[in-house]
Each structure stands twice: as structure tokens, then as C-alpha cells.
Amino acid sequence: MSTVNTITEQLTRAGQAIEHDSFAVIDAEAGPHSYTAEQWPIVRRMIHANADFEFNGLTDFHPDAVAAGIGAMLRGGAPVVADVEMICSGLSHPRLKHFGMATHQFISDPDVIAQAQAEDSTRAVQAMRKAHRLGLLDGAIVGIGNAPTALIELVRLIREQGVCPALVVGMPVGFVSAAESKDLMAGVAGVPWIVIRGRKGGSTLVVAALHALLSLAEAQQRQAGGSVLA
């Protein structure tokens, strides 16, 4: 049986070779780290996305994060709820389709904008509330790369409304509340999370982390003799 993923790998041998060579360079240059064998491919792909080795150390995992993310993907049909369209656009649709997954984001919906203006809050807050009203957050993989207020609101929904995502990939970038929002998420014990400590983050890193999880899920599916879900 081939050891190469067929859905979550680059589509050409040349592309695969470049990506694998890049990963080998990162492995060689990253130096020692404390990540598990399951966590490191996620961190490595994040480094690959930005050529920034500081993510070796800044990235933090809930103990159940990787297993929870892979499990949600293998069950099939888990929604991906994002704070901004960039995450939805960056994710590979063939890779998502393989697991029957679809993306959702509401940041520019007219009702979200109107409610944010009426309450003097942010669109990101109202977008998370809309996702909750639509029943999309429970069992979802939530990716937040741009808006700290989205992550803060998600933590509130978890604590006060009992919302239970399968996994939160919380990596908002910025100078106002970004670090604090990720510290808040990391204080949640009952919902698995992956965060980047401090100010760094961004939608590109959320996409990289999710693509790494998709790759791990496909590898596990292949080892179990599974097939395409979609």
C-alpha cells in the first residue's frame, strides 16, 4: 500500500518533492522541541506556511486537540466555521470534500453587520452568535485567524451557553486583545484547542494547521483501510 496520501498531498510528484524537501529542511533546522509525534506535523506545516521558526514554541495544544480534530474529520460532515472568508478560500475544497466537510463564515452578512452596528459590537462577535443560532458550532472545527473578538465571544458561548465545538484553532493576529483572547481559549479545559501564544497568528496559519490535520486524518483513514466519505 502506498504511504503517500492521495487527497491531501500535492497533486504532482514535483510538487510533492518540493513540499517534502521543505519539511526535511524544517526538521533539520528547527532544533529540539517538546511536541509529540502527532503535534509536530501541524507545527511544521505552520512554519512552512510563513518560514517562521518561532512557531516552534509559540504553538500550544490542548492534550486532546489532535485526536479531537482527526476524529471529527473521520466521522465525516463536520462543519468548519471560520471568522473570515480568507480561511474558507484558503482551504482545499477537494480535501474537505473527501471528508464531507463544508466551510461557513458570516462576517459580511447584512444581518451580522446591522446587528453589530445596533449593539456597537464587532461583526466578528455577531458572526459567532449567528453560527451558534444556526446550530453550526456544536461538533464543528472552528478556525479563527483574524478577529480576537470572535475568539473571546466563542469562549463566552462555551462557558455560558454550553457550546461544544470538536476543536478550536484559535490563532488571531494583532495588537489589541489577540494574545489575551488566545490565553482565554487556552484556559478552557472542556473543549480541545490549538493556539499560538502572543501576538502572532493569522488566517494562513489556521489554514496550514487544518491542512496538516486533514493530512493526518487521511493517513489514519488509509491505514485503517477506509475510503472516501463524500
C-alpha positions as CSV (number, residue, x, y, z in Angstrom):
1,M,0.0,0.0,0.0
2,S,1.3,3.5,-0.8
3,T,2.4,5.6,2.1
4,V,1.6,8.8,0.2
5,N,-1.7,10.5,0.8
6,T,-3.6,10.8,-2.5
7,I,-6.1,13.6,-1.4
8,T,-4.1,15.8,0.9
9,E,-0.8,15.7,-0.9
10,Q,0.4,18.0,-3.7
11,L,-1.1,16.7,-7.0
12,T,2.2,16.2,-8.8
13,R,5.4,14.3,-8.0
14,A,7.4,17.5,-8.4
15,G,5.1,19.4,-6.0
16,Q,5.3,16.5,-3.5
17,A,9.1,16.5,-3.7
18,I,9.4,20.3,-3.1
19,E,7.0,20.1,-0.1
20,H,8.7,17.0,1.4
21,D,12.1,18.6,0.9
22,S,10.9,21.8,2.6
23,F,9.6,19.7,5.5
24,A,13.0,18.0,5.7
25,V,14.8,21.4,5.9
26,I,12.4,22.5,8.7
27,D,13.0,19.3,10.6
28,A,16.8,19.8,10.3
29,E,16.8,23.5,11.2
30,A,14.1,23.6,13.9
31,G,16.2,22.1,16.6
32,P,14.8,20.4,19.7
33,H,11.2,20.7,20.6
34,S,8.7,19.3,23.1
35,Y,5.9,18.4,20.6
36,T,4.6,14.9,20.3
37,A,4.8,13.0,17.0
38,E,1.2,13.9,16.3
39,Q,1.6,17.6,17.1
40,W,4.8,18.3,15.2
41,P,3.4,17.8,11.7
42,I,1.0,20.6,12.5
43,V,3.7,23.0,13.8
44,R,6.0,22.1,10.9
45,R,3.3,23.0,8.3
46,M,2.7,26.3,10.1
47,I,6.4,27.0,9.9
48,H,6.3,26.0,6.2
49,A,3.5,28.5,5.6
50,N,5.4,31.5,7.0
51,A,9.0,30.5,7.1
52,D,8.9,31.5,10.8
53,F,10.6,29.1,13.2
54,E,9.2,30.9,16.2
55,F,6.0,28.8,15.9
56,N,8.2,26.1,17.3
57,G,7.4,27.1,20.9
58,L,4.6,29.6,20.4
59,T,2.2,26.9,19.3
60,D,0.3,25.3,22.2
61,F,-2.0,22.3,22.2
62,H,-4.8,21.1,24.4
63,P,-3.9,17.4,25.2
64,D,-6.8,16.1,23.2
65,A,-6.6,18.6,20.3
66,V,-5.0,16.4,17.6
67,A,-7.2,13.3,18.3
68,A,-10.3,15.5,18.5
69,G,-9.6,17.2,15.2
70,I,-8.8,13.9,13.4
71,G,-11.8,12.2,15.0
72,A,-14.2,15.0,13.8
73,M,-12.8,14.7,10.3
74,L,-13.0,10.9,10.1
75,R,-16.6,10.9,11.3
76,G,-17.4,13.0,8.3
77,G,-19.6,16.0,7.8
78,A,-18.0,18.2,10.5
79,P,-18.6,21.9,9.6
80,V,-15.7,24.3,9.5
81,V,-16.8,27.6,11.0
82,A,-14.3,30.5,10.3
83,D,-14.2,34.1,11.4
84,V,-13.3,35.4,7.9
85,E,-13.7,34.4,4.3
86,M,-9.9,34.1,3.8
87,I,-9.8,30.8,5.8
88,C,-12.7,29.4,3.7
89,S,-10.9,30.4,0.5
90,G,-7.6,29.1,1.6
91,L,-8.8,25.6,2.5
92,S,-8.6,22.9,-0.2
93,H,-12.1,22.0,-1.3
94,P,-11.1,18.6,-2.6
95,R,-9.5,17.8,0.8
96,L,-12.6,19.0,2.6
97,K,-14.9,17.1,0.3
98,H,-13.0,13.9,0.9
99,F,-14.4,14.1,4.5
100,G,-17.8,15.5,3.6
101,M,-16.9,18.9,5.2
102,A,-18.1,22.3,4.3
103,T,-17.0,25.8,5.4
104,H,-19.1,28.6,6.9
105,Q,-18.4,32.3,7.6
106,F,-20.8,35.1,8.2
107,I,-18.6,38.2,8.7
108,S,-20.1,40.1,5.8
109,D,-23.7,39.1,6.1
110,P,-26.0,42.1,6.1
111,D,-27.8,41.0,9.3
112,V,-24.5,40.5,11.0
113,I,-23.3,44.0,10.0
114,A,-26.7,45.5,11.1
115,Q,-26.6,43.8,14.5
116,A,-23.0,44.8,15.1
117,Q,-24.0,48.4,14.4
118,A,-27.1,48.2,16.6
119,E,-25.2,46.8,19.5
120,D,-22.0,48.7,19.0
121,S,-20.1,45.4,18.9
122,T,-18.0,43.8,16.2
123,R,-19.0,41.9,13.1
124,A,-16.9,39.0,14.4
125,V,-18.9,38.8,17.6
126,Q,-22.2,38.8,15.8
127,A,-20.9,36.2,13.2
128,M,-20.1,33.8,16.0
129,R,-23.5,34.4,17.5
130,K,-25.1,33.7,14.1
131,A,-23.2,30.4,13.8
132,H,-24.5,29.5,17.2
133,R,-28.1,30.3,16.3
134,L,-27.8,28.2,13.2
135,G,-26.5,25.3,15.2
136,L,-23.2,25.1,13.5
137,L,-20.8,25.4,16.4
138,D,-21.5,22.1,18.3
139,G,-19.2,19.4,16.8
140,A,-17.6,21.9,14.5
141,I,-14.0,22.7,13.8
142,V,-13.8,26.5,14.5
143,G,-10.9,28.4,12.9
144,I,-10.2,32.0,14.0
145,G,-7.2,33.7,12.4
146,N,-8.1,37.4,12.2
147,A,-10.5,38.6,14.9
148,P,-9.7,38.3,18.6
149,T,-13.3,39.4,19.5
150,A,-14.5,36.3,17.6
151,L,-12.4,34.0,19.9
152,I,-13.4,35.9,23.0
153,E,-17.1,35.5,22.1
154,L,-16.6,31.8,21.3
155,V,-15.1,31.3,24.8
156,R,-18.1,33.1,26.3
157,L,-20.5,30.9,24.3
158,I,-18.7,27.8,25.5
159,R,-18.8,28.9,29.1
160,E,-22.2,30.5,29.3
161,Q,-24.2,28.7,26.6
162,G,-22.7,25.3,26.7
163,V,-21.4,25.4,23.1
164,C,-19.2,22.4,22.4
165,P,-17.0,22.6,19.2
166,A,-15.0,19.5,18.4
167,L,-11.9,21.6,18.1
168,V,-11.0,25.3,18.1
169,V,-8.0,26.5,16.1
170,G,-7.6,29.9,17.7
171,M,-4.8,32.0,16.1
172,P,-6.0,35.6,15.7
173,V,-3.2,38.0,14.9
174,G,-2.9,41.6,16.2
175,F,-2.0,44.0,18.9
176,V,-5.4,44.6,20.7
177,S,-6.7,41.5,22.7
178,A,-5.0,39.0,20.4
179,A,-2.7,37.5,23.0
180,E,-5.4,37.8,25.6
181,S,-8.0,36.0,23.5
182,K,-5.7,33.0,23.0
183,D,-4.9,32.9,26.7
184,L,-8.7,32.8,27.4
185,M,-9.1,29.9,25.0
186,A,-6.2,28.0,26.5
187,G,-8.0,28.3,29.9
188,V,-10.9,26.2,28.6
189,A,-10.5,22.6,29.7
190,G,-13.6,21.0,28.2
191,V,-13.1,21.9,24.5
192,P,-9.9,21.0,22.7
193,W,-7.9,23.8,21.2
194,I,-4.7,24.7,19.3
195,V,-3.5,28.3,19.9
196,I,-0.5,30.5,19.1
197,R,0.6,32.4,22.2
198,G,1.3,36.1,21.9
199,R,0.5,38.5,19.1
200,K,1.4,36.3,16.1
201,G,-1.2,34.4,14.1
202,G,-3.3,34.8,11.0
203,S,-5.6,33.0,8.7
204,T,-2.8,31.5,6.8
205,L,-1.7,29.6,9.9
206,V,-5.2,28.4,10.6
207,V,-5.3,27.0,7.1
208,A,-1.9,25.4,7.5
209,A,-3.0,23.8,10.8
210,L,-6.2,22.4,9.3
211,H,-4.4,21.1,6.2
212,A,-2.0,19.3,8.5
213,L,-4.9,17.8,10.4
214,L,-6.6,16.7,7.1
215,S,-3.3,15.0,6.1
216,L,-3.1,13.2,9.4
217,A,-6.7,12.1,9.1
218,E,-6.2,10.8,5.6
219,A,-3.2,8.8,6.7
220,Q,-5.1,7.3,9.6
221,Q,-8.0,6.5,7.3
222,R,-5.7,4.9,4.8
223,Q,-4.0,2.8,7.5
224,A,-7.5,1.6,8.6
225,G,-8.4,0.7,5.0
226,G,-11.0,3.4,4.9
227,S,-12.4,5.1,1.8
228,V,-13.6,8.5,0.6
229,L,-16.6,9.7,2.6
230,A,-18.0,12.2,0.1
